[in-house]
Amino acid sequence: MIQEALSPLRRGQTARYQRYDWNTDRLNQWVIVEPNETLLVEGVYSTRPELRPLIDIAIFVETPREERRKRMPVRGHLGNDPDNNWLTPWMAAEDWYFANVRPHKYCDLRLAGL
């Protein structure tokens, strides 16, 4: 994320990165992003400590754990994992991240995400 997208865009250069494909569980097509005045980076781990110096404004959308869990199958993230073997470690990783990294503490704005 830093080398392929955020750093080039901060320098006013075109960025190129591979999109993660949830259905195949691997990196897939390349995405080209042209520099722009506003860049939105979305994702659970988008406010990781190493990314913070490259982010001007961080918004944390706070969604209850059970609601996040319920949304995963609807988004198709579990298409290749009907028994939800993937979901348990994913939710454990999110729980650890929210409890230990505490991204909400470093955001400029917190929103309710229901």
Phi and psi restraints in degrees (range 20) as a CNS / XPLOR table:
assign (resid 1 and name C) (resid 2 and name N)
       (resid 2 and name CA) (resid 2 and name C) 1.0 -69.5 20.0 2
assign (resid 2 and name N) (resid 2 and name CA)
       (resid 2 and name C) (resid 3 and name N) 1.0 -54.1 20.0 2
assign (resid 2 and name C) (resid 3 and name N)
       (resid 3 and name CA) (resid 3 and name C) 1.0 -70.6 20.0 2
assign (resid 3 and name N) (resid 3 and name CA)
       (resid 3 and name C) (resid 4 and name N) 1.0 -40.2 20.0 2
assign (resid 3 and name C) (resid 4 and name N)
       (resid 4 and name CA) (resid 4 and name C) 1.0 -85.3 20.0 2
assign (resid 4 and name N) (resid 4 and name CA)
       (resid 4 and name C) (resid 5 and name N) 1.0 -29.7 20.0 2
assign (resid 4 and name C) (resid 5 and name N)
       (resid 5 and name CA) (resid 5 and name C) 1.0 -122.6 20.0 2
assign (resid 5 and name N) (resid 5 and name CA)
       (resid 5 and name C) (resid 6 and name N) 1.0 -63.0 20.0 2
assign (resid 5 and name C) (resid 6 and name N)
       (resid 6 and name CA) (resid 6 and name C) 1.0 -65.5 20.0 2
assign (resid 6 and name N) (resid 6 and name CA)
       (resid 6 and name C) (resid 7 and name N) 1.0 -47.7 20.0 2
assign (resid 6 and name C) (resid 7 and name N)
       (resid 7 and name CA) (resid 7 and name C) 1.0 -62.5 20.0 2
assign (resid 7 and name N) (resid 7 and name CA)
       (resid 7 and name C) (resid 8 and name N) 1.0 -49.0 20.0 2
assign (resid 7 and name C) (resid 8 and name N)
       (resid 8 and name CA) (resid 8 and name C) 1.0 -59.2 20.0 2
assign (resid 8 and name N) (resid 8 and name CA)
       (resid 8 and name C) (resid 9 and name N) 1.0 -42.1 20.0 2
assign (resid 8 and name C) (resid 9 and name N)
       (resid 9 and name CA) (resid 9 and name C) 1.0 -65.3 20.0 2
assign (resid 9 and name N) (resid 9 and name CA)
       (resid 9 and name C) (resid 10 and name N) 1.0 -37.9 20.0 2
assign (resid 9 and name C) (resid 10 and name N)
       (resid 10 and name CA) (resid 10 and name C) 1.0 -64.3 20.0 2
assign (resid 10 and name N) (resid 10 and name CA)
       (resid 10 and name C) (resid 11 and name N) 1.0 -27.9 20.0 2
assign (resid 10 and name C) (resid 11 and name N)
       (resid 11 and name CA) (resid 11 and name C) 1.0 -86.6 20.0 2
assign (resid 11 and name N) (resid 11 and name CA)
       (resid 11 and name C) (resid 12 and name N) 1.0 1.6 20.0 2
assign (resid 11 and name C) (resid 12 and name N)
       (resid 12 and name CA) (resid 12 and name C) 1.0 80.8 20.0 2
assign (resid 12 and name N) (resid 12 and name CA)
       (resid 12 and name C) (resid 13 and name N) 1.0 19.6 20.0 2
assign (resid 12 and name C) (resid 13 and name N)
       (resid 13 and name CA) (resid 13 and name C) 1.0 -105.3 20.0 2
assign (resid 13 and name N) (resid 13 and name CA)
       (resid 13 and name C) (resid 14 and name N) 1.0 158.2 20.0 2
assign (resid 13 and name C) (resid 14 and name N)
       (resid 14 and name CA) (resid 14 and name C) 1.0 -67.5 20.0 2
assign (resid 14 and name N) (resid 14 and name CA)
       (resid 14 and name C) (resid 15 and name N) 1.0 139.1 20.0 2
assign (resid 14 and name C) (resid 15 and name N)
       (resid 15 and name CA) (resid 15 and name C) 1.0 -107.4 20.0 2
assign (resid 15 and name N) (resid 15 and name CA)
       (resid 15 and name C) (resid 16 and name N) 1.0 152.6 20.0 2
assign (resid 15 and name C) (resid 16 and name N)
       (resid 16 and name CA) (resid 16 and name C) 1.0 -142.4 20.0 2
assign (resid 16 and name N) (resid 16 and name CA)
       (resid 16 and name C) (resid 17 and name N) 1.0 123.3 20.0 2
assign (resid 16 and name C) (resid 17 and name N)
       (resid 17 and name CA) (resid 17 and name C) 1.0 -144.2 20.0 2
assign (resid 17 and name N) (resid 17 and name CA)
       (resid 17 and name C) (resid 18 and name N) 1.0 162.0 20.0 2
assign (resid 17 and name C) (resid 18 and name N)
       (resid 18 and name CA) (resid 18 and name C) 1.0 -94.0 20.0 2
assign (resid 18 and name N) (resid 18 and name CA)
       (resid 18 and name C) (resid 19 and name N) 1.0 132.2 20.0 2
assign (resid 18 and name C) (resid 19 and name N)
       (resid 19 and name CA) (resid 19 and name C) 1.0 -78.8 20.0 2
assign (resid 19 and name N) (resid 19 and name CA)
       (resid 19 and name C) (resid 20 and name N) 1.0 139.3 20.0 2
assign (resid 19 and name C) (resid 20 and name N)
       (resid 20 and name CA) (resid 20 and name C) 1.0 -81.3 20.0 2
assign (resid 20 and name N) (resid 20 and name CA)
       (resid 20 and name C) (resid 21 and name N) 1.0 131.7 20.0 2
assign (resid 20 and name C) (resid 21 and name N)
       (resid 21 and name CA) (resid 21 and name C) 1.0 -102.1 20.0 2
assign (resid 21 and name N) (resid 21 and name CA)
       (resid 21 and name C) (resid 22 and name N) 1.0 109.9 20.0 2
assign (resid 21 and name C) (resid 22 and name N)
       (resid 22 and name CA) (resid 22 and name C) 1.0 -64.7 20.0 2
assign (resid 22 and name N) (resid 22 and name CA)
       (resid 22 and name C) (resid 23 and name N) 1.0 -32.4 20.0 2
assign (resid 22 and name C) (resid 23 and name N)
       (resid 23 and name CA) (resid 23 and name C) 1.0 -71.2 20.0 2
assign (resid 23 and name N) (resid 23 and name CA)
       (resid 23 and name C) (resid 24 and name N) 1.0 -33.9 20.0 2
assign (resid 23 and name C) (resid 24 and name N)
       (resid 24 and name CA) (resid 24 and name C) 1.0 -102.0 20.0 2
assign (resid 24 and name N) (resid 24 and name CA)
       (resid 24 and name C) (resid 25 and name N) 1.0 -7.5 20.0 2
assign (resid 24 and name C) (resid 25 and name N)
       (resid 25 and name CA) (resid 25 and name C) 1.0 59.7 20.0 2
assign (resid 25 and name N) (resid 25 and name CA)
       (resid 25 and name C) (resid 26 and name N) 1.0 44.5 20.0 2
assign (resid 25 and name C) (resid 26 and name N)
       (resid 26 and name CA) (resid 26 and name C) 1.0 -159.8 20.0 2
assign (resid 26 and name N) (resid 26 and name CA)
       (resid 26 and name C) (resid 27 and name N) 1.0 167.9 20.0 2
assign (resid 26 and name C) (resid 27 and name N)
       (resid 27 and name CA) (resid 27 and name C) 1.0 -69.0 20.0 2
assign (resid 27 and name N) (resid 27 and name CA)
       (resid 27 and name C) (resid 28 and name N) 1.0 145.1 20.0 2
assign (resid 27 and name C) (resid 28 and name N)
       (resid 28 and name CA) (resid 28 and name C) 1.0 -129.2 20.0 2
assign (resid 28 and name N) (resid 28 and name CA)
       (resid 28 and name C) (resid 29 and name N) 1.0 -128.0 20.0 2
assign (resid 28 and name C) (resid 29 and name N)
       (resid 29 and name CA) (resid 29 and name C) 1.0 -63.3 20.0 2
assign (resid 29 and name N) (resid 29 and name CA)
       (resid 29 and name C) (resid 30 and name N) 1.0 156.5 20.0 2
assign (resid 29 and name C) (resid 30 and name N)
       (resid 30 and name CA) (resid 30 and name C) 1.0 -84.4 20.0 2
assign (resid 30 and name N) (resid 30 and name CA)
       (resid 30 and name C) (resid 31 and name N) 1.0 142.7 20.0 2
assign (resid 30 and name C) (resid 31 and name N)
       (resid 31 and name CA) (resid 31 and name C) 1.0 -118.0 20.0 2
assign (resid 31 and name N) (resid 31 and name CA)
       (resid 31 and name C) (resid 32 and name N) 1.0 133.1 20.0 2
assign (resid 31 and name C) (resid 32 and name N)
       (resid 32 and name CA) (resid 32 and name C) 1.0 -105.4 20.0 2
assign (resid 32 and name N) (resid 32 and name CA)
       (resid 32 and name C) (resid 33 and name N) 1.0 131.5 20.0 2
assign (resid 32 and name C) (resid 33 and name N)
       (resid 33 and name CA) (resid 33 and name C) 1.0 -126.1 20.0 2
assign (resid 33 and name N) (resid 33 and name CA)
       (resid 33 and name C) (resid 34 and name N) 1.0 122.1 20.0 2
assign (resid 33 and name C) (resid 34 and name N)
       (resid 34 and name CA) (resid 34 and name C) 1.0 -84.0 20.0 2
assign (resid 34 and name N) (resid 34 and name CA)
       (resid 34 and name C) (resid 35 and name N) 1.0 148.0 20.0 2
assign (resid 34 and name C) (resid 35 and name N)
       (resid 35 and name CA) (resid 35 and name C) 1.0 -61.3 20.0 2
assign (resid 35 and name N) (resid 35 and name CA)
       (resid 35 and name C) (resid 36 and name N) 1.0 144.3 20.0 2
assign (resid 35 and name C) (resid 36 and name N)
       (resid 36 and name CA) (resid 36 and name C) 1.0 -150.9 20.0 2
assign (resid 36 and name N) (resid 36 and name CA)
       (resid 36 and name C) (resid 37 and name N) 1.0 161.5 20.0 2
assign (resid 36 and name C) (resid 37 and name N)
       (resid 37 and name CA) (resid 37 and name C) 1.0 -64.1 20.0 2
assign (resid 37 and name N) (resid 37 and name CA)
       (resid 37 and name C) (resid 38 and name N) 1.0 -33.2 20.0 2
assign (resid 37 and name C) (resid 38 and name N)
       (resid 38 and name CA) (resid 38 and name C) 1.0 -122.2 20.0 2
assign (resid 38 and name N) (resid 38 and name CA)
       (resid 38 and name C) (resid 39 and name N) 1.0 129.9 20.0 2
assign (resid 38 and name C) (resid 39 and name N)
       (resid 39 and name CA) (resid 39 and name C) 1.0 -129.1 20.0 2
assign (resid 39 and name N) (resid 39 and name CA)
       (resid 39 and name C) (resid 40 and name N) 1.0 128.1 20.0 2
assign (resid 39 and name C) (resid 40 and name N)
       (resid 40 and name CA) (resid 40 and name C) 1.0 -106.5 20.0 2
assign (resid 40 and name N) (resid 40 and name CA)
       (resid 40 and name C) (resid 41 and name N) 1.0 122.5 20.0 2
assign (resid 40 and name C) (resid 41 and name N)
       (resid 41 and name CA) (resid 41 and name C) 1.0 -111.6 20.0 2
assign (resid 41 and name N) (resid 41 and name CA)
       (resid 41 and name C) (resid 42 and name N) 1.0 122.4 20.0 2
assign (resid 41 and name C) (resid 42 and name N)
       (resid 42 and name CA) (resid 42 and name C) 1.0 -117.5 20.0 2
assign (resid 42 and name N) (resid 42 and name CA)
       (resid 42 and name C) (resid 43 and name N) 1.0 144.4 20.0 2
assign (resid 42 and name C) (resid 43 and name N)
       (resid 43 and name CA) (resid 43 and name C) 1.0 146.9 20.0 2
assign (resid 43 and name N) (resid 43 and name CA)
       (resid 43 and name C) (resid 44 and name N) 1.0 156.5 20.0 2
assign (resid 43 and name C) (resid 44 and name N)
       (resid 44 and name CA) (resid 44 and name C) 1.0 -55.1 20.0 2
assign (resid 44 and name N) (resid 44 and name CA)
       (resid 44 and name C) (resid 45 and name N) 1.0 -41.7 20.0 2
assign (resid 44 and name C) (resid 45 and name N)
       (resid 45 and name CA) (resid 45 and name C) 1.0 -103.0 20.0 2
assign (resid 45 and name N) (resid 45 and name CA)
       (resid 45 and name C) (resid 46 and name N) 1.0 21.3 20.0 2
assign (resid 45 and name C) (resid 46 and name N)
       (resid 46 and name CA) (resid 46 and name C) 1.0 -75.5 20.0 2
assign (resid 46 and name N) (resid 46 and name CA)
       (resid 46 and name C) (resid 47 and name N) 1.0 -7.3 20.0 2
assign (resid 46 and name C) (resid 47 and name N)
       (resid 47 and name CA) (resid 47 and name C) 1.0 -113.7 20.0 2
assign (resid 47 and name N) (resid 47 and name CA)
       (resid 47 and name C) (resid 48 and name N) 1.0 30.7 20.0 2
assign (resid 47 and name C) (resid 48 and name N)
       (resid 48 and name CA) (resid 48 and name C) 1.0 -57.0 20.0 2
assign (resid 48 and name N) (resid 48 and name CA)
       (resid 48 and name C) (resid 49 and name N) 1.0 151.2 20.0 2
assign (resid 48 and name C) (resid 49 and name N)
       (resid 49 and name CA) (resid 49 and name C) 1.0 -53.8 20.0 2
assign (resid 49 and name N) (resid 49 and name CA)
       (resid 49 and name C) (resid 50 and name N) 1.0 -38.2 20.0 2
assign (resid 49 and name C) (resid 50 and name N)
       (resid 50 and name CA) (resid 50 and name C) 1.0 -73.1 20.0 2
assign (resid 50 and name N) (resid 50 and name CA)
       (resid 50 and name C) (resid 51 and name N) 1.0 -14.9 20.0 2
assign (resid 50 and name C) (resid 51 and name N)
       (resid 51 and name CA) (resid 51 and name C) 1.0 -91.9 20.0 2
assign (resid 51 and name N) (resid 51 and name CA)
       (resid 51 and name C) (resid 52 and name N) 1.0 -21.8 20.0 2
assign (resid 51 and name C) (resid 52 and name N)
       (resid 52 and name CA) (resid 52 and name C) 1.0 -54.2 20.0 2
assign (resid 52 and name N) (resid 52 and name CA)
       (resid 52 and name C) (resid 53 and name N) 1.0 -40.2 20.0 2
assign (resid 52 and name C) (resid 53 and name N)
       (resid 53 and name CA) (resid 53 and name C) 1.0 -64.4 20.0 2
assign (resid 53 and name N) (resid 53 and name CA)
       (resid 53 and name C) (resid 54 and name N) 1.0 -16.7 20.0 2
assign (resid 53 and name C) (resid 54 and name N)
       (resid 54 and name CA) (resid 54 and name C) 1.0 -99.1 20.0 2
assign (resid 54 and name N) (resid 54 and name CA)
       (resid 54 and name C) (resid 55 and name N) 1.0 1.8 20.0 2
assign (resid 54 and name C) (resid 55 and name N)
       (resid 55 and name CA) (resid 55 and name C) 1.0 -112.7 20.0 2
assign (resid 55 and name N) (resid 55 and name CA)
       (resid 55 and name C) (resid 56 and name N) 1.0 127.3 20.0 2
assign (resid 55 and name C) (resid 56 and name N)
       (resid 56 and name CA) (resid 56 and name C) 1.0 -82.4 20.0 2
assign (resid 56 and name N) (resid 56 and name CA)
       (resid 56 and name C) (resid 57 and name N) 1.0 -42.9 20.0 2
assign (resid 56 and name C) (resid 57 and name N)
       (resid 57 and name CA) (resid 57 and name C) 1.0 -135.6 20.0 2
assign (resid 57 and name N) (resid 57 and name CA)
       (resid 57 and name C) (resid 58 and name N) 1.0 128.4 20.0 2
assign (resid 57 and name C) (resid 58 and name N)
       (resid 58 and name CA) (resid 58 and name C) 1.0 -115.4 20.0 2
assign (resid 58 and name N) (resid 58 and name CA)
       (resid 58 and name C) (resid 59 and name N) 1.0 131.6 20.0 2
assign (resid 58 and name C) (resid 59 and name N)
       (resid 59 and name CA) (resid 59 and name C) 1.0 -116.9 20.0 2
assign (resid 59 and name N) (resid 59 and name CA)
       (resid 59 and name C) (resid 60 and name N) 1.0 126.8 20.0 2
assign (resid 59 and name C) (resid 60 and name N)
       (resid 60 and name CA) (resid 60 and name C) 1.0 -105.7 20.0 2
assign (resid 60 and name N) (resid 60 and name CA)
       (resid 60 and name C) (resid 61 and name N) 1.0 119.3 20.0 2
assign (resid 60 and name C) (resid 61 and name N)
       (resid 61 and name CA) (resid 61 and name C) 1.0 -95.7 20.0 2
assign (resid 61 and name N) (resid 61 and name CA)
       (resid 61 and name C) (resid 62 and name N) 1.0 109.6 20.0 2
assign (resid 61 and name C) (resid 62 and name N)
       (resid 62 and name CA) (resid 62 and name C) 1.0 -91.7 20.0 2
assign (resid 62 and name N) (resid 62 and name CA)
       (resid 62 and name C) (resid 63 and name N) 1.0 108.6 20.0 2
assign (resid 62 and name C) (resid 63 and name N)
       (resid 63 and name CA) (resid 63 and name C) 1.0 -118.1 20.0 2
assign (resid 63 and name N) (resid 63 and name CA)
       (resid 63 and name C) (resid 64 and name N) 1.0 132.8 20.0 2
assign (resid 63 and name C) (resid 64 and name N)
       (resid 64 and name CA) (resid 64 and name C) 1.0 -56.5 20.0 2
assign (resid 64 and name N) (resid 64 and name CA)
       (resid 64 and name C) (resid 65 and name N) 1.0 147.5 20.0 2
assign (resid 64 and name C) (resid 65 and name N)
       (resid 65 and name CA) (resid 65 and name C) 1.0 -53.7 20.0 2
assign (resid 65 and name N) (resid 65 and name CA)
       (resid 65 and name C) (resid 66 and name N) 1.0 -47.2 20.0 2
assign (resid 65 and name C) (resid 66 and name N)
       (resid 66 and name CA) (resid 66 and name C) 1.0 -63.4 20.0 2
assign (resid 66 and name N) (resid 66 and name CA)
       (resid 66 and name C) (resid 67 and name N) 1.0 -37.7 20.0 2
assign (resid 66 and name C) (resid 67 and name N)
       (resid 67 and name CA) (resid 67 and name C) 1.0 -66.8 20.0 2
assign (resid 67 and name N) (resid 67 and name CA)
       (resid 67 and name C) (resid 68 and name N) 1.0 -41.3 20.0 2
assign (resid 67 and name C) (resid 68 and name N)
       (resid 68 and name CA) (resid 68 and name C) 1.0 -60.1 20.0 2
assign (resid 68 and name N) (resid 68 and name CA)
       (resid 68 and name C) (resid 69 and name N) 1.0 -43.4 20.0 2
assign (resid 68 and name C) (resid 69 and name N)
       (resid 69 and name CA) (resid 69 and name C) 1.0 -63.6 20.0 2
assign (resid 69 and name N) (resid 69 and name CA)
       (resid 69 and name C) (resid 70 and name N) 1.0 -42.6 20.0 2
assign (resid 69 and name C) (resid 70 and name N)
       (resid 70 and name CA) (resid 70 and name C) 1.0 -65.5 20.0 2
assign (resid 70 and name N) (resid 70 and name CA)
       (resid 70 and name C) (resid 71 and name N) 1.0 -30.1 20.0 2
assign (resid 70 and name C) (resid 71 and name N)
       (resid 71 and name CA) (resid 71 and name C) 1.0 -75.5 20.0 2
assign (resid 71 and name N) (resid 71 and name CA)
       (resid 71 and name C) (resid 72 and name N) 1.0 -21.8 20.0 2
assign (resid 71 and name C) (resid 72 and name N)
       (resid 72 and name CA) (resid 72 and name C) 1.0 -58.1 20.0 2
assign (resid 72 and name N) (resid 72 and name CA)
       (resid 72 and name C) (resid 73 and name N) 1.0 -52.3 20.0 2
assign (resid 72 and name C) (resid 73 and name N)
       (resid 73 and name CA) (resid 73 and name C) 1.0 -64.2 20.0 2
assign (resid 73 and name N) (resid 73 and name CA)
       (resid 73 and name C) (resid 74 and name N) 1.0 -35.1 20.0 2
assign (resid 73 and name C) (resid 74 and name N)
       (resid 74 and name CA) (resid 74 and name C) 1.0 -62.3 20.0 2
assign (resid 74 and name N) (resid 74 and name CA)
       (resid 74 and name C) (resid 75 and name N) 1.0 -35.6 20.0 2
assign (resid 74 and name C) (resid 75 and name N)
       (resid 75 and name CA) (resid 75 and name C) 1.0 -77.0 20.0 2
assign (resid 75 and name N) (resid 75 and name CA)
       (resid 75 and name C) (resid 76 and name N) 1.0 -9.3 20.0 2
assign (resid 75 and name C) (resid 76 and name N)
       (resid 76 and name CA) (resid 76 and name C) 1.0 87.2 20.0 2
assign (resid 76 and name N) (resid 76 and name CA)
       (resid 76 and name C) (resid 77 and name N) 1.0 8.1 20.0 2
assign (resid 76 and name C) (resid 77 and name N)
       (resid 77 and name CA) (resid 77 and name C) 1.0 -67.7 20.0 2
assign (resid 77 and name N) (resid 77 and name CA)
       (resid 77 and name C) (resid 78 and name N) 1.0 -17.9 20.0 2
assign (resid 77 and name C) (resid 78 and name N)
       (resid 78 and name CA) (resid 78 and name C) 1.0 -109.2 20.0 2
assign (resid 78 and name N) (resid 78 and name CA)
       (resid 78 and name C) (resid 79 and name N) 1.0 19.1 20.0 2
assign (resid 78 and name C) (resid 79 and name N)
       (resid 79 and name CA) (resid 79 and name C) 1.0 -53.6 20.0 2
assign (resid 79 and name N) (resid 79 and name CA)
       (resid 79 and name C) (resid 80 and name N) 1.0 -38.5 20.0 2
assign (resid 79 and name C) (resid 80 and name N)
       (resid 80 and name CA) (resid 80 and name C) 1.0 -97.2 20.0 2
assign (resid 80 and name N) (resid 80 and name CA)
       (resid 80 and name C) (resid 81 and name N) 1.0 12.2 20.0 2
assign (resid 80 and name C) (resid 81 and name N)
       (resid 81 and name CA) (resid 81 and name C) 1.0 -140.5 20.0 2
assign (resid 81 and name N) (resid 81 and name CA)
       (resid 81 and name C) (resid 82 and name N) 1.0 65.3 20.0 2
assign (resid 81 and name C) (resid 82 and name N)
       (resid 82 and name CA) (resid 82 and name C) 1.0 -61.6 20.0 2
assign (resid 82 and name N) (resid 82 and name CA)
       (resid 82 and name C) (resid 83 and name N) 1.0 -20.9 20.0 2
assign (resid 82 and name C) (resid 83 and name N)
       (resid 83 and name CA) (resid 83 and name C) 1.0 -88.8 20.0 2
assign (resid 83 and name N) (resid 83 and name CA)
       (resid 83 and name C) (resid 84 and name N) 1.0 2.3 20.0 2
assign (resid 83 and name C) (resid 84 and name N)
       (resid 84 and name CA) (resid 84 and name C) 1.0 62.6 20.0 2
assign (resid 84 and name N) (resid 84 and name CA)
       (resid 84 and name C) (resid 85 and name N) 1.0 29.4 20.0 2
assign (resid 84 and name C) (resid 85 and name N)
       (resid 85 and name CA) (resid 85 and name C) 1.0 -63.4 20.0 2
assign (resid 85 and name N) (resid 85 and name CA)
       (resid 85 and name C) (resid 86 and name N) 1.0 -28.0 20.0 2
assign (resid 85 and name C) (resid 86 and name N)
       (resid 86 and name CA) (resid 86 and name C) 1.0 -79.4 20.0 2
assign (resid 86 and name N) (resid 86 and name CA)
       (resid 86 and name C) (resid 87 and name N) 1.0 -32.7 20.0 2
assign (resid 86 and name C) (resid 87 and name N)
       (resid 87 and name CA) (resid 87 and name C) 1.0 -65.4 20.0 2
assign (resid 87 and name N) (resid 87 and name CA)
       (resid 87 and name C) (resid 88 and name N) 1.0 -39.5 20.0 2
assign (resid 87 and name C) (resid 88 and name N)
       (resid 88 and name CA) (resid 88 and name C) 1.0 -61.1 20.0 2
assign (resid 88 and name N) (resid 88 and name CA)
       (resid 88 and name C) (resid 89 and name N) 1.0 -51.1 20.0 2
assign (resid 88 and name C) (resid 89 and name N)
       (resid 89 and name CA) (resid 89 and name C) 1.0 -67.1 20.0 2
assign (resid 89 and name N) (resid 89 and name CA)
       (resid 89 and name C) (resid 90 and name N) 1.0 -32.1 20.0 2
assign (resid 89 and name C) (resid 90 and name N)
       (resid 90 and name CA) (resid 90 and name C) 1.0 -62.1 20.0 2
assign (resid 90 and name N) (resid 90 and name CA)
       (resid 90 and name C) (resid 91 and name N) 1.0 -47.6 20.0 2
assign (resid 90 and name C) (resid 91 and name N)
       (resid 91 and name CA) (resid 91 and name C) 1.0 -65.9 20.0 2
assign (resid 91 and name N) (resid 91 and name CA)
       (resid 91 and name C) (resid 92 and name N) 1.0 -36.4 20.0 2
assign (resid 91 and name C) (resid 92 and name N)
       (resid 92 and name CA) (resid 92 and name C) 1.0 -63.1 20.0 2
assign (resid 92 and name N) (resid 92 and name CA)
       (resid 92 and name C) (resid 93 and name N) 1.0 -40.4 20.0 2
assign (resid 92 and name C) (resid 93 and name N)
       (resid 93 and name CA) (resid 93 and name C) 1.0 -65.6 20.0 2
assign (resid 93 and name N) (resid 93 and name CA)
       (resid 93 and name C) (resid 94 and name N) 1.0 -42.0 20.0 2
assign (resid 93 and name C) (resid 94 and name N)
       (resid 94 and name CA) (resid 94 and name C) 1.0 -62.4 20.0 2
assign (resid 94 and name N) (resid 94 and name CA)
       (resid 94 and name C) (resid 95 and name N) 1.0 -44.8 20.0 2
assign (resid 94 and name C) (resid 95 and name N)
       (resid 95 and name CA) (resid 95 and name C) 1.0 -57.8 20.0 2
assign (resid 95 and name N) (resid 95 and name CA)
       (resid 95 and name C) (resid 96 and name N) 1.0 -45.9 20.0 2
assign (resid 95 and name C) (resid 96 and name N)
       (resid 96 and name CA) (resid 96 and name C) 1.0 -62.9 20.0 2
assign (resid 96 and name N) (resid 96 and name CA)
       (resid 96 and name C) (resid 97 and name N) 1.0 -45.4 20.0 2
assign (resid 96 and name C) (resid 97 and name N)
       (resid 97 and name CA) (resid 97 and name C) 1.0 -59.4 20.0 2
assign (resid 97 and name N) (resid 97 and name CA)
       (resid 97 and name C) (resid 98 and name N) 1.0 -47.9 20.0 2
assign (resid 97 and name C) (resid 98 and name N)
       (resid 98 and name CA) (resid 98 and name C) 1.0 -66.6 20.0 2
assign (resid 98 and name N) (resid 98 and name CA)
       (resid 98 and name C) (resid 99 and name N) 1.0 -35.7 20.0 2
assign (resid 98 and name C) (resid 99 and name N)
       (resid 99 and name CA) (resid 99 and name C) 1.0 -77.5 20.0 2
assign (resid 99 and name N) (resid 99 and name CA)
       (resid 99 and name C) (resid 100 and name N) 1.0 -35.2 20.0 2
assign (resid 99 and name C) (resid 100 and name N)
       (resid 100 and name CA) (resid 100 and name C) 1.0 -103.8 20.0 2
assign (resid 100 and name N) (resid 100 and name CA)
       (resid 100 and name C) (resid 101 and name N) 1.0 -41.1 20.0 2
assign (resid 100 and name C) (resid 101 and name N)
       (resid 101 and name CA) (resid 101 and name C) 1.0 -84.2 20.0 2
assign (resid 101 and name N) (resid 101 and name CA)
       (resid 101 and name C) (resid 102 and name N) 1.0 -30.9 20.0 2
assign (resid 101 and name C) (resid 102 and name N)
       (resid 102 and name CA) (resid 102 and name C) 1.0 51.3 20.0 2
assign (resid 102 and name N) (resid 102 and name CA)
       (resid 102 and name C) (resid 103 and name N) 1.0 62.0 20.0 2
assign (resid 102 and name C) (resid 103 and name N)
       (resid 103 and name CA) (resid 103 and name C) 1.0 -59.7 20.0 2
assign (resid 103 and name N) (resid 103 and name CA)
       (resid 103 and name C) (resid 104 and name N) 1.0 -29.4 20.0 2
assign (resid 103 and name C) (resid 104 and name N)
       (resid 104 and name CA) (resid 104 and name C) 1.0 -61.6 20.0 2
assign (resid 104 and name N) (resid 104 and name CA)
       (resid 104 and name C) (resid 105 and name N) 1.0 -24.9 20.0 2
assign (resid 104 and name C) (resid 105 and name N)
       (resid 105 and name CA) (resid 105 and name C) 1.0 -72.7 20.0 2
assign (resid 105 and name N) (resid 105 and name CA)
       (resid 105 and name C) (resid 106 and name N) 1.0 -19.2 20.0 2
assign (resid 105 and name C) (resid 106 and name N)
       (resid 106 and name CA) (resid 106 and name C) 1.0 -110.8 20.0 2
assign (resid 106 and name N) (resid 106 and name CA)
       (resid 106 and name C) (resid 107 and name N) 1.0 11.3 20.0 2
assign (resid 106 and name C) (resid 107 and name N)
       (resid 107 and name CA) (resid 107 and name C) 1.0 -98.7 20.0 2
assign (resid 107 and name N) (resid 107 and name CA)
       (resid 107 and name C) (resid 108 and name N) 1.0 153.7 20.0 2
assign (resid 107 and name C) (resid 108 and name N)
       (resid 108 and name CA) (resid 108 and name C) 1.0 -81.8 20.0 2
assign (resid 108 and name N) (resid 108 and name CA)
       (resid 108 and name C) (resid 109 and name N) 1.0 -23.0 20.0 2
assign (resid 108 and name C) (resid 109 and name N)
       (resid 109 and name CA) (resid 109 and name C) 1.0 -148.0 20.0 2
assign (resid 109 and name N) (resid 109 and name CA)
       (resid 109 and name C) (resid 110 and name N) 1.0 137.1 20.0 2
assign (resid 109 and name C) (resid 110 and name N)
       (resid 110 and name CA) (resid 110 and name C) 1.0 -116.7 20.0 2
assign (resid 110 and name N) (resid 110 and name CA)
       (resid 110 and name C) (resid 111 and name N) 1.0 132.6 20.0 2
assign (resid 110 and name C) (resid 111 and name N)
       (resid 111 and name CA) (resid 111 and name C) 1.0 -123.8 20.0 2
assign (resid 111 and name N) (resid 111 and name CA)
       (resid 111 and name C) (resid 112 and name N) 1.0 149.6 20.0 2
assign (resid 111 and name C) (resid 112 and name N)
       (resid 112 and name CA) (resid 112 and name C) 1.0 -80.9 20.0 2
assign (resid 112 and name N) (resid 112 and name CA)
       (resid 112 and name C) (resid 113 and name N) 1.0 129.2 20.0 2
assign (resid 112 and name C) (resid 113 and name N)
       (resid 113 and name CA) (resid 113 and name C) 1.0 -110.6 20.0 2
assign (resid 113 and name N) (resid 113 and name CA)
       (resid 113 and name C) (resid 114 and name N) 1.0 70.7 20.0 2
